Amino acid sequence: MLSNRKPVVIIFARAPRLGLVKKRLASSIGRYGACKFHFHNTNRLIRRLSVNPYWETKLYVSPEDAQGICRIWPMAKEIFGQCFGDLGKRMEQAMLQFETQPVLLVGSDIPEVNRNDVLDGFKALETHDLVFGPAFDGGYWLTGLKFGVFARNLYRNVRWSSPHTLIDTLSNAKGRSVAELRKLNDIDYFEDYKRWLEDK
């Protein structure tokens, strides 16, 4: 277990390797364009969330052996490899490293996420066991726990990348109090990307 007393923000990201990131987006804007978007969006997120005295930020990358290449994100001071397994197992194992602390996990494909969202997440955990930032596609861009130990079994048997992702996760959270943050769009398809460009 990685022990510190501050709340923890985990950023979950894939290594920026051509053809291996944002595959659905790459089908419309090309592999290079998708990889470039992923790199810059993740870099912005790390920069926004890394400098704050209230919490500690950890970057967890996939694949597990990609810590070296991910040092191209200079603001990422602590980089860890995600374990093997599906997304739920990887999320669970990362959050269990902080069993006794408030912990938030944020995906790397939501351009709008900012420090206030993180503050809102930790504030929600003062009065709730769990917090989620729902996405318009049925998933979520943030998940948070009052204590990391609450991750055990929470993310299992979830239909990832589907309209059922949040509902499935909530079905595992019976007996826990749950708060929700604002709803945001992630960037998976060309329509999402086009809307983001228009709103910039």
Residue pairs with C-beta under 8 A, 6 or more apart in sequence:
1 96
1 97
1 98
1 99
2 58
2 97
2 98
4 56
4 98
4 101
5 101
6 54
6 55
6 56
6 101
7 54
7 55
7 56
7 101
7 102
7 103
7 104
7 122
8 55
8 56
8 57
8 58
8 98
8 101
8 102
8 103
8 104
8 148
9 49
9 55
9 56
9 57
9 58
9 103
9 104
9 105
9 106
9 118
10 57
10 58
10 59
10 60
10 94
10 95
10 103
10 104
10 105
10 106
11 42
11 45
11 46
11 49
11 57
11 58
11 59
11 60
11 76
11 105
11 106
11 108
12 60
12 62
12 82
12 90
12 91
12 94
12 105
12 106
12 107
12 108
13 38
13 42
13 59
13 60
13 61
13 62
13 70
13 108
14 20
14 21
14 38
14 61
14 62
14 66
14 108
15 21
15 61
15 62
15 63
15 66
15 69
15 70
16 35
16 38
16 39
16 42
16 69
16 70
16 72
17 35
17 66
17 69
18 31
18 32
18 35
19 26
19 31
19 35
21 34
21 35
21 38
22 34
22 35
22 37
22 38
22 109
22 187
22 188
23 34
24 188
24 189
25 33
25 34
25 37
25 187
25 188
25 189
25 190
25 192
25 193
26 33
26 34
26 35
28 189
28 190
28 193
29 37
29 190
29 193
37 187
37 193
38 108
38 109
39 72
41 108
41 109
41 111
41 187
42 73
42 108
43 73
43 75
44 111
45 106
45 108
45 110
45 113
46 57
46 59
46 73
46 75
46 76
47 75
48 113
48 114
48 115
49 57
49 106
49 113
49 115
49 118
50 57
50 75
50 76
50 77
51 75
52 115
52 118
54 119
54 122
55 104
55 118
55 122
56 78
57 77
57 78
58 78
58 79
58 80
59 70
59 73
59 76
59 78
59 79
59 80
60 79
60 80
60 81
60 82
60 90
60 94
61 67
61 70
61 79
61 80
61 81
61 82
62 81
62 82
62 90
63 81
63 82
64 81
64 82
64 83
64 84
65 81
66 81
67 79
67 80
67 81
70 76
70 79
71 79
80 94
82 90
82 93
82 94
83 89
83 90
83 93
83 94
84 90
85 93
86 160
87 155
87 158
87 160
88 155
88 156
88 157
88 158
88 160
89 155
89 156
91 105
91 143
91 151
91 155
92 151
92 152
92 153
92 154
92 155
92 156
94 105
95 103
95 105
95 145
95 148
95 151
96 148
96 149
96 151
96 152
97 148
98 148
99 147
99 148
99 149
100 147
100 148
100 149
101 147
101 148
102 122
102 125
102 144
102 145
102 146
102 147
103 144
103 145
103 147
103 148
103 151
104 118
104 121
104 122
104 131
104 142
104 143
104 144
105 142
105 143
105 144
106 113
106 118
106 133
106 141
106 142
107 141
107 142
107 186
109 141
109 186
109 187
109 188
110 135
110 141
110 184
110 185
110 186
110 187
111 187
111 196
112 184
112 185
113 133
113 141
113 142
113 184
117 133
117 142
117 181
117 182
120 181
120 182
121 131
121 133
121 142
121 144
121 181
122 144
124 131
124 144
124 179
124 181
125 131
125 144
125 145
125 146
125 179
127 177
127 179
128 146
128 177
128 178
128 179
129 145
129 146
129 150
129 173
129 176
129 177
129 178
130 143
130 144
130 145
130 146
130 150
130 154
130 173
130 176
130 177
130 178
130 179
131 142
131 143
131 144
131 145
131 178
131 179
131 180
131 181
132 140
132 142
132 143
132 144
132 166
132 169
132 170
132 178
132 179
132 180
132 181
133 140
133 141
133 142
133 143
133 180
133 181
133 182
133 183
133 184
134 140
134 141
134 166
134 180
134 181
134 183
134 184
135 141
135 166
135 183
135 184
135 185
135 186
136 183
136 184
136 185
137 163
137 185
137 186
137 188
138 162
138 163
138 164
138 165
138 166
138 167
139 160
139 161
139 162
139 165
139 166
139 186
140 165
140 166
140 169
141 184
141 186
142 181
143 155
143 169
145 151
145 154
150 176
153 172
154 169
154 172
154 173
155 169
155 172
156 172
157 168
157 172
158 164
158 165
158 168
158 169
158 172
159 165
159 168
161 188
170 178
185 192
185 195
185 196
186 192
187 193
187 196
